[in-house]
């Protein structure tokens, strides 16, 4: 974990959340984070967005608490970053880190998700 | 599931195991099957092998029953096929099915696993 924790963030007057450092991100954990239809949808939406997205910007057919859980799993496994900007928690894909560690992996997963959605008539 | 089941296999004098048909394989399930260090090792070994492998051909630091479990997860999620040949249960990667459904995905995962193993000094 990076030294940024909620506790430290609170003490310094900002609210930050713990993220794994790049060198601590592991393939099996990234795949686990991606291995859920809702989390795949979040990752596809973040990849398609040109900017950070608020959790509420991504429509998912699950409760708010389940949604929060999915974002946390993605953050804790190194797939996304979550940053408080004012009162909004903004989300972005950790593209640079993932592409550096596993070149082509995220692109392959995004392409696979797109192909499957088309095949199943979800797009 | 394909019509091949253990029961049908037993009835016809062979022993076959249930596998999902190609069109029933889902990305999230494939990623779940791959999201484990031991299962990643199995998949890498099968990809590197020129032929089917027996479970015992792949050395893993886990018990035999855990090993059997990992192979079953891979089979049930469409990543490998398991076929009895005599008394031996032989395993092979479902390359054709996975490459047809998700072009480049397995190659990306294998490359990522190899890069990570080199980075962590495991190779």
gemmi code that builds the backbone of each chain (N, CA, C; Angstrom):
import gemmi

chains = {
    "A": [
        ("UNK", (0.841, -1.203, 0.000), (0.000, 0.000, 0.000), (0.880, 1.259, 0.000)),
        ("UNK", (0.413, 2.269, -0.667), (1.136, 3.527, -0.645), (0.910, 4.181, 0.721)),
        ("UNK", (1.749, 5.120, 1.091), (1.569, 5.744, 2.404), (0.262, 6.534, 2.516)),
        ("UNK", (-0.370, 6.823, 1.370), (-1.668, 7.521, 1.397), (-2.715, 6.616, 2.001)),
        ("UNK", (-3.212, 6.929, 3.143), (-4.316, 6.155, 3.707), (-5.395, 7.139, 4.115)),
        ("UNK", (-6.569, 6.594, 4.409), (-7.665, 7.460, 4.828), (-7.256, 8.255, 6.061)),
        ("UNK", (-6.577, 7.569, 6.988), (-6.200, 8.210, 8.245), (-5.254, 9.380, 7.994)),
        ("UNK", (-4.220, 9.116, 7.196), (-3.260, 10.173, 6.894), (-3.959, 11.313, 6.169)),
        ("UNK", (-4.808, 10.923, 5.209), (-5.529, 11.932, 4.443), (-6.368, 12.817, 5.345)),
        ("UNK", (-7.070, 12.169, 6.270), (-7.925, 12.929, 7.175), (-7.090, 13.884, 8.019)),
        ("UNK", (-5.922, 13.400, 8.477), (-5.067, 14.212, 9.340), (-4.561, 15.443, 8.604)),
        ("UNK", (-4.293, 15.307, 7.292), (-3.724, 16.433, 6.558), (-4.814, 17.310, 5.943)),
        ("UNK", (-6.060, 16.999, 6.230), (-7.136, 17.859, 5.770), (-7.700, 17.467, 4.432)),
        ("UNK", (-7.139, 16.457, 3.763), (-7.729, 15.948, 2.533), (-8.216, 14.536, 2.819)),
        ("UNK", (-9.002, 14.010, 1.919), (-9.458, 12.633, 2.110), (-8.919, 11.808, 0.962)),
        ("UNK", (-7.947, 10.979, 1.270), (-7.422, 10.114, 0.221), (-7.651, 8.665, 0.621)),
        ("UNK", (-7.549, 7.813, -0.352), (-7.863, 6.394, -0.149), (-6.636, 5.564, -0.484)),
        ("UNK", (-6.473, 4.409, 0.164), (-5.274, 3.596, -0.088), (-5.320, 2.915, -1.463)),
        ("UNK", (-4.193, 3.010, -2.138), (-4.019, 2.352, -3.438), (-2.734, 1.533, -3.396)),
        ("UNK", (-2.703, 0.371, -4.035), (-1.418, -0.343, -4.112), (-0.456, 0.418, -5.019)),
        ("UNK", (0.830, 0.444, -4.635), (1.844, 0.997, -5.527), (1.941, 0.110, -6.770)),
        ("UNK", (2.457, 0.701, -7.856), (2.541, -0.058, -9.104), (3.239, -1.410, -8.904)),
        ("UNK", (4.361, -1.403, -8.185), (5.139, -2.644, -8.068), (4.455, -3.702, -7.208)),
        ("UNK", (3.395, -3.320, -6.525), (2.670, -4.298, -5.694), (1.430, -4.864, -6.398)),
        ("UNK", (1.161, -4.375, -7.593), (-0.013, -4.876, -8.330), (0.324, -6.252, -8.920)),
        ("UNK", (-0.579, -7.211, -8.729), (-0.336, -8.581, -9.195), (-1.387, -9.001, -10.213)),
        ("UNK", (-0.949, -9.757, -11.200), (-1.831, -10.183, -12.292), (-3.077, -10.906, -11.783)),
        ("UNK", (-2.908, -11.868, -10.871), (-4.072, -12.643, -10.401), (-5.096, -11.719, -9.740)),
        ("UNK", (-4.623, -10.697, -9.041), (-5.543, -9.773, -8.377), (-6.250, -8.874, -9.391)),
        ("UNK", (-5.521, -8.450, -10.406), (-6.157, -7.648, -11.466), (-7.237, -8.476, -12.169)),
        ("UNK", (-6.912, -9.727, -12.470), (-7.894, -10.591, -13.141), (-9.097, -10.831, -12.235)),
        ("UNK", (-8.843, -10.991, -10.934), (-9.959, -11.153, -9.999), (-10.848, -9.906, -10.000)),
        ("UNK", (-10.214, -8.747, -9.985), (-10.989, -7.503, -9.986), (-11.841, -7.396, -11.256)),
        ("UNK", (-11.312, -7.892, -12.359), (-12.028, -7.792, -13.639), (-13.075, -8.893, -13.814)),
        ("UNK", (-13.030, -9.914, -12.968), (-13.840, -11.119, -13.165), (-15.265, -10.970, -12.631)),
        ("UNK", (-15.901, -9.906, -13.003), (-17.276, -9.675, -12.560), (-17.959, -8.790, -13.601)),
        ("UNK", (-19.145, -9.153, -14.045), (-19.803, -8.385, -15.114), (-19.977, -6.900, -14.771)),
        ("UNK", (-20.294, -6.582, -13.524), (-20.473, -5.165, -13.162), (-19.125, -4.439, -13.181)),
        ("UNK", (-18.107, -5.083, -12.659), (-16.783, -4.422, -12.645), (-16.235, -4.272, -14.059)),
        ("UNK", (-16.537, -5.249, -14.926), (-16.133, -5.095, -16.330), (-16.823, -3.884, -16.949)),
        ("UNK", (-18.100, -3.683, -16.597), (-18.816, -2.523, -17.144), (-18.201, -1.222, -16.647)),
        ("UNK", (-17.820, -1.194, -15.383), (-17.173, 0.008, -14.837), (-15.875, 0.293, -15.594)),
        ("UNK", (-15.067, -0.755, -15.794), (-13.766, -0.575, -16.459), (-13.961, -0.124, -17.904)),
        ("UNK", (-14.943, -0.708, -18.591), (-15.216, -0.286, -19.973), (-15.657, 1.184, -20.011)),
        ("UNK", (-16.484, 1.580, -19.058), (-16.960, 2.975, -19.031), (-15.801, 3.925, -18.749)),
        ("UNK", (-14.922, 3.555, -17.815), (-13.785, 4.425, -17.499), (-12.815, 4.502, -18.675)),
        ("UNK", (-12.660, 3.385, -19.387), (-11.755, 3.377, -20.541), (-12.303, 4.248, -21.656)),
        ("UNK", (-13.634, 4.267, -21.804), (-14.253, 5.040, -22.881), (-14.318, 6.530, -22.541)),
        ("UNK", (-14.290, 6.854, -21.245), (-14.420, 8.256, -20.834), (-13.119, 9.013, -21.095)),
        ("UNK", (-13.254, 10.271, -21.415), (-12.039, 11.058, -21.648), (-11.519, 11.658, -20.356)),
        ("UNK", (-12.319, 11.576, -19.315), (-11.943, 12.175, -18.034), (-12.335, 11.217, -16.914)),
        ("UNK", (-12.049, 11.609, -15.695), (-12.491, 10.829, -14.542), (-14.016, 10.816, -14.484)),
        ("UNK", (-14.561, 9.768, -13.908), (-16.005, 9.676, -13.757), (-16.369, 9.536, -12.284)),
        ("UNK", (-17.490, 10.127, -11.947), (-18.095, 9.928, -10.640), (-18.797, 8.562, -10.654)),
        ("UNK", (-18.873, 7.920, -9.498), (-19.561, 6.619, -9.434), (-20.951, 6.714, -10.063)),
        ("UNK", (-21.645, 7.813, -9.803), (-23.029, 7.956, -10.277), (-23.108, 8.121, -11.792)),
        ("UNK", (-21.975, 8.430, -12.442), (-21.980, 8.594, -13.901), (-22.127, 7.257, -14.629)),
        ("UNK", (-21.857, 6.169, -13.911), (-21.889, 4.846, -14.543), (-23.134, 4.114, -14.041)),
        ("UNK", (-24.082, 3.906, -14.948), (-25.346, 3.296, -14.533), (-25.193, 1.778, -14.419)),
        ("UNK", (-25.451, 1.264, -13.233), (-25.355, -0.181, -13.012), (-26.635, -0.661, -12.320)),
        ("UNK", (-27.100, -1.852, -12.704), (-28.346, -2.366, -12.104), (-28.089, -3.035, -10.752)),
        ("UNK", (-27.425, -2.325, -9.875), (-27.147, -2.850, -8.530), (-27.346, -1.716, -7.526)),
        ("UNK", (-27.406, -2.080, -6.238), (-27.608, -1.071, -5.199), (-26.367, -0.187, -5.080)),
        ("UNK", (-26.532, 0.960, -4.420), (-25.427, 1.889, -4.250), (-24.289, 1.235, -3.445)),
        ("UNK", (-24.647, 0.445, -2.424), (-23.599, -0.153, -1.601), (-22.834, -1.222, -2.385)),
        ("UNK", (-23.548, -1.965, -3.234), (-22.866, -2.962, -4.073), (-21.941, -2.261, -5.051)),
        ("UNK", (-22.426, -1.158, -5.578), (-21.642, -0.358, -6.506), (-20.352, 0.125, -5.821)),
        ("UNK", (-20.498, 0.660, -4.621), (-19.344, 1.122, -3.845), (-18.351, -0.018, -3.625)),
        ("UNK", (-18.885, -1.192, -3.325), (-18.033, -2.376, -3.132), (-17.222, -2.673, -4.403)),
        ("UNK", (-17.892, -2.655, -5.562), (-17.187, -2.973, -6.812), (-16.065, -1.966, -7.085)),
        ("UNK", (-16.351, -0.687, -6.855), (-15.300, 0.324, -7.060), (-14.141, 0.091, -6.097)),
        ("UNK", (-14.454, -0.291, -4.862), (-13.378, -0.518, -3.886), (-12.506, -1.710, -4.303)),
        ("UNK", (-13.142, -2.797, -4.781), (-12.362, -3.964, -5.227), (-11.418, -3.550, -6.361)),
        ("UNK", (-11.949, -2.770, -7.302), (-11.109, -2.322, -8.420), (-9.942, -1.464, -7.930)),
        ("UNK", (-10.214, -0.588, -6.968), (-9.129, 0.257, -6.431), (-8.101, -0.573, -5.666)),
        ("UNK", (-8.579, -1.446, -4.787), (-7.659, -2.200, -3.925), (-6.788, -3.179, -4.711)),
        ("UNK", (-7.234, -3.553, -5.912), (-6.457, -4.485, -6.723), (-5.649, -3.767, -7.811)),
        ("UNK", (-5.677, -2.441, -7.772), (-4.775, -1.694, -8.655), (-5.339, -1.354, -10.018)),
        ("UNK", (-6.646, -1.565, -10.220), (-7.205, -1.330, -11.552), (-7.632, 0.122, -11.750)),
        ("UNK", (-8.151, 0.741, -10.694), (-8.585, 2.139, -10.813), (-7.993, 2.979, -9.682)),
        ("UNK", (-7.982, 4.295, -9.928), (-7.680, 5.197, -8.816), (-8.964, 5.924, -8.437)),
        ("UNK", (-9.119, 6.173, -7.166), (-10.286, 6.916, -6.653), (-9.766, 8.104, -5.856)),
        ("UNK", (-10.204, 9.273, -6.251), (-9.711, 10.500, -5.623), (-10.890, 11.390, -5.253)),
        ("UNK", (-10.872, 11.871, -4.025), (-11.898, 12.841, -3.636), (-11.557, 14.191, -4.236)),
        ("UNK", (-12.523, 14.785, -4.934), (-12.374, 16.160, -5.410), (-13.564, 16.914, -4.828)),
        ("UNK", (-13.276, 17.659, -3.777), (-14.383, 18.239, -3.015), (-15.136, 17.099, -2.357)),
        ("UNK", (-16.429, 17.044, -2.572), (-17.201, 15.954, -1.972), (-17.393, 14.794, -2.943)),
        ("UNK", (-16.940, 14.954, -4.177), (-17.152, 13.899, -5.169), (-15.980, 12.922, -5.187)),
        ("UNK", (-16.292, 11.634, -5.221), (-15.246, 10.623, -5.363), (-15.117, 10.312, -6.848)),
        ("UNK", (-13.974, 10.675, -7.428), (-13.790, 10.515, -8.869), (-12.924, 9.291, -9.158)),
        ("UNK", (-13.255, 8.634, -10.275), (-12.609, 7.368, -10.615), (-11.924, 7.428, -11.970)),
        ("UNK", (-10.760, 6.817, -12.048), (-10.059, 6.737, -13.324), (-9.331, 5.403, -13.430)),
        ("UNK", (-9.206, 4.905, -14.653), (-8.486, 3.663, -14.898), (-6.983, 3.906, -14.714)),
        ("UNK", (-6.272, 2.985, -14.090), (-4.815, 3.131, -13.927), (-4.103, 2.592, -15.179)),
        ("UNK", (-4.422, 3.178, -16.310), (-3.920, 2.743, -17.611), (-2.402, 2.662, -17.653)),
        ("UNK", (-1.739, 3.751, -17.212), (-0.280, 3.794, -17.318), (0.350, 2.654, -16.521)),
        ("UNK", (-0.143, 2.455, -15.301), (0.424, 1.397, -14.466), (0.158, 0.018, -15.074)),
        ("UNK", (-1.078, -0.209, -15.499), (-1.439, -1.530, -16.020), (-0.743, -1.813, -17.347)),
        ("UNK", (-0.663, -0.790, -18.206), (0.007, -0.999, -19.493), (1.511, -1.222, -19.306)),
        ("UNK", (2.081, -0.575, -18.284), (3.509, -0.775, -18.027), (3.770, -2.187, -17.486)),
        ("UNK", (2.896, -2.637, -16.609), (3.090, -3.954, -15.992), (2.700, -5.087, -16.935)),
        ("UNK", (1.577, -4.924, -17.612), (0.993, -6.009, -18.419), (0.595, -5.469, -19.785)),
        ("UNK", (1.568, -5.206, -20.660), (1.251, -4.555, -21.937), (0.192, -5.332, -22.735)),
        ("UNK", (-0.843, -4.625, -23.123), (-1.871, -5.238, -23.974), (-2.978, -5.945, -23.213)),
        ("UNK", (-2.787, -6.173, -21.924), (-3.793, -6.950, -21.183), (-5.139, -6.230, -21.112)),
        ("UNK", (-5.112, -4.971, -20.684), (-6.380, -4.244, -20.537), (-7.050, -4.054, -21.896)),
        ("UNK", (-6.241, -3.759, -22.920), (-6.826, -3.648, -24.261), (-7.495, -4.955, -24.670)),
        ("UNK", (-6.859, -6.070, -24.365), (-7.427, -7.376, -24.709), (-8.735, -7.635, -23.975)),
        ("UNK", (-8.771, -7.260, -22.700), (-9.991, -7.464, -21.910), (-11.115, -6.553, -22.415)),
        ("UNK", (-10.771, -5.299, -22.723), (-11.785, -4.364, -23.224), (-12.357, -4.848, -24.554)),
        ("UNK", (-11.477, -5.334, -25.431), (-11.927, -5.832, -26.738), (-12.828, -7.065, -26.543)),
        ("UNK", (-12.405, -7.947, -25.627), (-13.193, -9.159, -25.362), (-14.573, -8.801, -24.807)),
        ("UNK", (-14.603, -7.808, -23.917), (-15.881, -7.393, -23.329), (-16.789, -6.807, -24.409)),
        ("UNK", (-16.215, -6.027, -25.304), (-16.991, -5.422, -26.381), (-17.542, -6.501, -27.324)),
        ("UNK", (-16.682, -7.446, -27.704), (-17.115, -8.522, -28.605), (-18.232, -9.333, -27.969)),
        ("UNK", (-18.079, -9.635, -26.684), (-19.103, -10.440, -26.018), (-20.430, -9.681, -25.938)),
        ("UNK", (-20.358, -8.389, -25.605), (-21.590, -7.591, -25.505), (-22.310, -7.558, -26.851)),
        ("UNK", (-21.544, -7.443, -27.940), (-22.156, -7.438, -29.277), (-22.770, -8.803, -29.584)),
        ("UNK", (-22.035, -9.854, -29.235), (-22.515, -11.224, -29.508), (-23.819, -11.501, -28.762)),
        ("UNK", (-23.889, -10.994, -27.540), (-25.068, -11.270, -26.715), (-26.164, -10.218, -26.911)),
        ("UNK", (-25.921, -9.299, -27.846), (-26.945, -8.290, -28.146), (-27.121, -7.268, -27.054)),
        ("UNK", (-26.059, -7.029, -26.288), (-26.155, -6.055, -25.184), (-25.752, -4.649, -25.629)),
        ("UNK", (-25.218, -4.547, -26.852), (-24.821, -3.214, -27.346), (-25.733, -2.797, -28.496)),
    ],
    "B": [
        ("UNK", (-24.162, -26.292, -20.747), (-23.344, -27.502, -20.689), (-23.574, -28.357, -21.943)),
        ("UNK", (-22.556, -29.031, -22.417), (-22.734, -29.941, -23.531), (-23.448, -31.188, -23.030)),
        ("UNK", (-24.021, -31.990, -23.924), (-24.733, -33.179, -23.462), (-23.807, -34.203, -22.818)),
        ("UNK", (-22.498, -34.072, -23.044), (-21.539, -34.975, -22.401), (-21.535, -34.731, -20.900)),
        ("UNK", (-21.990, -35.642, -20.131), (-21.894, -35.514, -18.685), (-21.306, -36.796, -18.153)),
        ("UNK", (-20.919, -36.767, -16.883), (-20.347, -37.959, -16.281), (-21.331, -39.110, -16.392)),
        ("UNK", (-22.611, -38.826, -16.120), (-23.616, -39.889, -16.126), (-23.738, -40.511, -17.511)),
        ("UNK", (-23.852, -39.640, -18.523), (-23.965, -40.143, -19.890), (-22.719, -40.926, -20.254)),
        ("UNK", (-21.567, -40.371, -19.882), (-20.307, -41.047, -20.180), (-20.269, -42.423, -19.550)),
        ("UNK", (-20.678, -42.512, -18.299), (-20.638, -43.789, -17.598), (-21.565, -44.790, -18.275)),
        ("UNK", (-22.734, -44.276, -18.697), (-23.714, -45.164, -19.309), (-23.192, -45.751, -20.616)),
        ("UNK", (-22.421, -44.936, -21.356), (-21.947, -45.413, -22.651), (-20.599, -46.120, -22.543)),
        ("UNK", (-20.124, -46.321, -21.342), (-18.898, -47.088, -21.152), (-17.648, -46.245, -21.172)),
        ("UNK", (-17.743, -44.946, -21.410), (-16.578, -44.080, -21.311), (-16.821, -43.142, -20.133)),
        ("UNK", (-15.786, -42.435, -19.748), (-15.965, -41.477, -18.661), (-15.656, -40.105, -19.223)),
        ("UNK", (-16.699, -39.313, -19.377), (-16.456, -37.956, -19.854), (-16.948, -36.972, -18.801)),
        ("UNK", (-16.502, -35.766, -18.930), (-16.772, -34.735, -17.928), (-17.508, -33.580, -18.591)),
        ("UNK", (-18.360, -32.875, -17.849), (-19.115, -31.774, -18.464), (-18.245, -30.557, -18.767)),
        ("UNK", (-18.433, -30.034, -19.955), (-17.735, -28.820, -20.393), (-18.776, -27.838, -20.924)),
        ("UNK", (-18.604, -26.545, -20.695), (-19.521, -25.598, -21.338), (-19.274, -25.576, -22.844)),
        ("UNK", (-20.365, -25.472, -23.618), (-20.213, -25.265, -25.054), (-19.570, -23.901, -25.290)),
        ("UNK", (-18.971, -23.757, -26.472), (-18.278, -22.496, -26.779), (-19.175, -21.281, -26.551)),
        ("UNK", (-20.413, -21.370, -27.028), (-21.288, -20.189, -26.949), (-21.749, -19.878, -25.529)),
        ("UNK", (-21.494, -20.792, -24.608), (-21.885, -20.530, -23.214), (-20.719, -20.000, -22.370)),
        ("UNK", (-19.544, -19.904, -22.950), (-18.381, -19.405, -22.207), (-18.488, -17.887, -22.072)),
        ("UNK", (-18.291, -17.380, -20.861), (-18.421, -15.939, -20.607), (-17.102, -15.361, -20.115)),
        ("UNK", (-16.835, -14.133, -20.546), (-15.578, -13.464, -20.216), (-15.335, -13.396, -18.705)),
        ("UNK", (-16.342, -12.975, -17.937), (-16.134, -12.828, -16.494), (-15.756, -14.172, -15.861)),
        ("UNK", (-16.333, -15.254, -16.374), (-16.019, -16.572, -15.819), (-14.611, -17.026, -16.205)),
        ("UNK", (-14.214, -16.714, -17.433), (-12.846, -17.035, -17.856), (-11.844, -16.261, -16.993)),
        ("UNK", (-12.122, -14.980, -16.778), (-11.217, -14.159, -15.954), (-11.184, -14.685, -14.524)),
        ("UNK", (-12.333, -15.092, -14.003), (-12.362, -15.682, -12.655), (-11.499, -16.946, -12.607)),
        ("UNK", (-11.637, -17.788, -13.627), (-10.846, -19.027, -13.652), (-9.352, -18.720, -13.683)),
        ("UNK", (-8.985, -17.641, -14.362), (-7.562, -17.281, -14.497), (-7.045, -16.512, -13.279)),
        ("UNK", (-7.944, -16.044, -12.423), (-7.564, -15.126, -11.338), (-7.037, -15.849, -10.104)),
        ("UNK", (-6.088, -16.734, -10.308), (-5.496, -17.473, -9.197), (-4.088, -17.880, -9.623)),
        ("UNK", (-3.094, -17.636, -8.772), (-1.707, -17.931, -9.171), (-1.493, -19.386, -9.602)),
        ("UNK", (-2.135, -20.331, -8.912), (-1.947, -21.744, -9.295), (-2.610, -22.044, -10.638)),
        ("UNK", (-3.796, -21.479, -10.832), (-4.482, -21.739, -12.107), (-3.748, -21.053, -13.254)),
        ("UNK", (-3.153, -19.893, -12.992), (-2.337, -19.245, -14.031), (-1.157, -20.142, -14.398)),
        ("UNK", (-0.561, -20.782, -13.392), (0.573, -21.673, -13.675), (0.131, -22.864, -14.517)),
        ("UNK", (-1.045, -23.402, -14.208), (-1.564, -24.527, -14.996), (-1.765, -24.096, -16.450)),
        ("UNK", (-2.374, -22.934, -16.631), (-2.662, -22.452, -17.991), (-1.359, -22.189, -18.756)),
        ("UNK", (-0.376, -21.600, -18.088), (0.916, -21.354, -18.738), (1.568, -22.685, -19.140)),
        ("UNK", (1.491, -23.676, -18.267), (2.099, -24.984, -18.575), (1.384, -25.644, -19.751)),
        ("UNK", (0.071, -25.569, -19.768), (-0.684, -26.174, -20.877), (-0.406, -25.444, -22.188)),
        ("UNK", (-0.256, -24.128, -22.101), (0.022, -23.354, -23.320), (1.403, -23.688, -23.873)),
        ("UNK", (2.334, -23.942, -22.965), (3.709, -24.228, -23.393), (3.864, -25.663, -23.897)),
        ("UNK", (2.985, -26.551, -23.440), (3.091, -27.962, -23.816), (2.633, -28.157, -25.253)),
        ("UNK", (3.246, -29.110, -25.945), (2.823, -29.361, -27.324), (1.677, -30.359, -27.370)),
        ("UNK", (1.434, -31.009, -26.239), (0.394, -32.031, -26.198), (-0.416, -31.861, -24.914)),
        ("UNK", (-1.419, -32.706, -24.739), (-2.172, -32.702, -23.479), (-1.247, -33.076, -22.328)),
        ("UNK", (-1.579, -32.601, -21.148), (-0.794, -32.936, -19.967), (-1.684, -33.610, -18.921)),
        ("UNK", (-1.083, -34.547, -18.225), (-1.714, -35.149, -17.057), (-1.602, -34.151, -15.906)),
        ("UNK", (-2.552, -34.180, -14.976), (-2.479, -33.273, -13.821), (-1.111, -33.383, -13.144)),
        ("UNK", (-0.606, -34.600, -13.036), (0.655, -34.837, -12.314), (1.867, -34.268, -13.052)),
        ("UNK", (1.704, -33.938, -14.346), (2.830, -33.380, -15.112), (3.133, -31.943, -14.718)),
        ("UNK", (2.184, -31.292, -14.043), (2.354, -29.880, -13.682), (2.591, -29.795, -12.182)),
        ("UNK", (3.803, -29.424, -11.819), (4.150, -29.398, -10.406), (3.610, -28.141, -9.730)),
        ("UNK", (2.782, -28.332, -8.731), (2.216, -27.198, -7.993), (2.400, -27.426, -6.493)),
        ("UNK", (2.692, -26.354, -5.753), (2.905, -26.493, -4.307), (1.595, -26.520, -3.525)),
        ("UNK", (0.687, -27.386, -3.946), (-0.606, -27.517, -3.259), (-0.953, -29.005, -3.178)),
        ("UNK", (-1.942, -29.332, -2.347), (-2.341, -30.736, -2.187), (-3.006, -31.245, -3.467)),
        ("UNK", (-3.097, -32.569, -3.566), (-3.702, -33.172, -4.756), (-5.169, -32.733, -4.895)),
        ("UNK", (-5.879, -32.638, -3.764), (-7.302, -32.283, -3.857), (-7.469, -30.818, -4.281)),
        ("UNK", (-6.570, -29.945, -3.810), (-6.615, -28.536, -4.231), (-6.314, -28.433, -5.725)),
        ("UNK", (-5.344, -29.235, -6.146), (-4.968, -29.272, -7.559), (-6.169, -29.710, -8.410)),
        ("UNK", (-6.837, -30.756, -7.989), (-8.026, -31.260, -8.695), (-9.091, -30.171, -8.782)),
        ("UNK", (-9.257, -29.444, -7.674), (-10.219, -28.334, -7.643), (-9.872, -27.280, -8.700)),
        ("UNK", (-8.589, -26.890, -8.763), (-8.186, -25.855, -9.727), (-8.449, -26.306, -11.166)),
        ("UNK", (-8.143, -27.566, -11.465), (-8.406, -28.070, -12.819), (-9.907, -28.056, -13.107)),
        ("UNK", (-10.713, -28.393, -12.103), (-12.163, -28.423, -12.315), (-12.696, -27.016, -12.593)),
        ("UNK", (-12.196, -26.016, -11.826), (-12.635, -24.630, -12.061), (-12.294, -24.211, -13.491)),
        ("UNK", (-11.088, -24.534, -13.925), (-10.682, -24.178, -15.288), (-11.585, -24.859, -16.325)),
        ("UNK", (-11.915, -26.125, -16.089), (-12.797, -26.844, -17.034), (-14.195, -26.262, -17.027)),
        ("UNK", (-14.757, -26.056, -15.842), (-16.151, -25.619, -15.746), (-16.362, -24.207, -16.301)),
        ("UNK", (-15.277, -23.409, -16.360), (-15.401, -22.053, -16.880), (-14.936, -21.939, -18.334)),
        ("UNK", (-14.629, -23.100, -18.943), (-14.359, -23.111, -20.377), (-12.922, -22.857, -20.777)),
        ("UNK", (-11.998, -22.888, -19.805), (-10.594, -22.583, -20.137), (-9.833, -23.827, -20.602)),
        ("UNK", (-10.146, -24.976, -20.011), (-9.444, -26.207, -20.428), (-10.464, -27.313, -20.721)),
        ("UNK", (-9.972, -28.318, -21.488), (-10.777, -29.535, -21.609), (-10.065, -30.642, -20.827)),
        ("UNK", (-10.855, -31.492, -20.220), (-10.315, -32.638, -19.482), (-10.944, -33.897, -20.061)),
        ("UNK", (-10.090, -34.799, -20.482), (-10.575, -36.017, -21.141), (-9.899, -37.222, -20.516)),
        ("UNK", (-10.685, -38.226, -20.178), (-10.093, -39.469, -19.700), (-9.546, -40.240, -20.892)),
        ("UNK", (-8.287, -40.621, -20.774), (-7.706, -41.533, -21.767), (-7.204, -42.730, -20.973)),
        ("UNK", (-7.966, -43.813, -21.030), (-7.699, -44.941, -20.137), (-7.979, -44.468, -18.721)),
        ("UNK", (-7.006, -44.629, -17.839), (-7.224, -44.188, -16.459), (-6.681, -42.780, -16.237)),
        ("UNK", (-6.005, -42.219, -17.236), (-5.401, -40.890, -17.048), (-6.361, -39.782, -17.458)),
        ("UNK", (-6.440, -38.741, -16.627), (-7.248, -37.564, -16.972), (-6.298, -36.570, -17.639)),
        ("UNK", (-6.494, -36.342, -18.921), (-5.592, -35.477, -19.676), (-6.215, -34.092, -19.869)),
        ("UNK", (-5.360, -33.068, -19.850), (-5.816, -31.673, -19.873), (-5.226, -30.911, -21.054)),
        ("UNK", (-6.041, -30.085, -21.648), (-5.562, -29.233, -22.731), (-6.266, -27.889, -22.683)),
        ("UNK", (-5.557, -26.855, -23.123), (-6.144, -25.511, -23.175), (-7.164, -25.460, -24.317)),
        ("UNK", (-8.300, -24.790, -24.096), (-9.301, -24.652, -25.173), (-8.963, -23.423, -26.027)),
        ("UNK", (-7.787, -23.476, -26.626), (-7.256, -22.360, -27.410), (-8.200, -21.907, -28.510)),
        ("UNK", (-8.680, -22.878, -29.303), (-9.516, -22.514, -30.451), (-10.770, -21.773, -29.992)),
        ("UNK", (-11.409, -22.304, -28.943), (-12.634, -21.675, -28.451), (-12.344, -20.286, -27.893)),
        ("UNK", (-11.304, -20.176, -27.071), (-11.005, -18.895, -26.421), (-10.534, -17.861, -27.437)),
        ("UNK", (-9.711, -18.297, -28.408), (-9.226, -17.346, -29.419), (-10.370, -16.888, -30.325)),
        ("UNK", (-11.332, -17.778, -30.566), (-12.479, -17.392, -31.395), (-13.373, -16.396, -30.655)),
        ("UNK", (-13.578, -16.640, -29.360), (-14.465, -15.771, -28.583), (-13.802, -14.452, -28.216)),
        ("UNK", (-12.542, -14.540, -27.783), (-11.841, -13.376, -27.219), (-10.445, -13.279, -27.837)),
        ("UNK", (-10.360, -12.863, -29.095), (-9.060, -12.870, -29.790), (-7.999, -12.095, -29.016)),
        ("UNK", (-6.889, -12.735, -28.772), (-5.756, -12.067, -28.130), (-5.789, -12.095, -26.619)),
        ("UNK", (-6.898, -12.466, -26.027), (-7.004, -12.407, -24.563), (-6.034, -13.378, -23.877)),
        ("UNK", (-6.057, -14.629, -24.300), (-5.203, -15.623, -23.637), (-3.733, -15.295, -23.879)),
        ("UNK", (-3.412, -14.869, -25.100), (-2.025, -14.463, -25.370), (-1.617, -13.319, -24.445)),
        ("UNK", (-2.510, -12.361, -24.240), (-2.210, -11.236, -23.351), (-1.993, -11.683, -21.915)),
        ("UNK", (-2.806, -12.608, -21.462), (-2.670, -13.105, -20.090), (-1.366, -13.906, -19.939)),
        ("UNK", (-1.065, -14.736, -20.936), (0.168, -15.531, -20.868), (1.399, -14.625, -20.853)),
        ("UNK", (1.364, -13.577, -21.677), (2.496, -12.645, -21.741), (2.619, -11.905, -20.403)),
        ("UNK", (1.478, -11.500, -19.853), (1.487, -10.796, -18.565), (2.029, -11.693, -17.454)),
        ("UNK", (1.629, -12.963, -17.476), (2.107, -13.903, -16.455), (3.612, -14.101, -16.579)),
        ("UNK", (4.101, -14.194, -17.815), (5.526, -14.382, -18.039), (6.314, -13.153, -17.572)),
        ("UNK", (5.832, -11.966, -17.939), (6.511, -10.725, -17.526), (6.551, -10.614, -16.005)),
        ("UNK", (5.436, -10.926, -15.354), (5.400, -10.809, -13.895), (6.354, -11.810, -13.243)),
        ("UNK", (6.378, -13.045, -13.758), (7.272, -14.059, -13.181), (8.731, -13.621, -13.312)),
        ("UNK", (9.080, -13.009, -14.448), (10.458, -12.524, -14.630), (10.749, -11.370, -13.679)),
        ("UNK", (9.767, -10.470, -13.537), (9.949, -9.309, -12.669), (10.145, -9.733, -11.222)),
        ("UNK", (9.415, -10.771, -10.816), (9.482, -11.224, -9.427), (10.573, -12.280, -9.214)),
        ("UNK", (11.340, -12.552, -10.273), (12.441, -13.510, -10.131), (11.991, -14.940, -9.983)),
        ("UNK", (10.796, -15.241, -10.526), (10.287, -16.610, -10.403), (10.697, -17.477, -11.593)),
        ("UNK", (11.292, -16.857, -12.608), (11.721, -17.651, -13.778), (13.239, -17.661, -13.851)),
    ],
}
model = gemmi.Model(1)
for chain_id, residues in chains.items():
    chain = gemmi.Chain(chain_id)
    for i, (resn, *xyz) in enumerate(residues, 1):
        res = gemmi.Residue()
        res.name, res.seqid = resn, gemmi.SeqId(i, " ")
        for name, pos in zip(("N", "CA", "C"), xyz):
            atom = gemmi.Atom()
            atom.name, atom.element = name, gemmi.Element(name[0])
            atom.pos, atom.b_iso = gemmi.Position(*pos), 0.0
            res.add_atom(atom)
        chain.add_residue(res)
    model.add_chain(chain)
structure = gemmi.Structure()
structure.add_model(model)
structure.setup_entities()
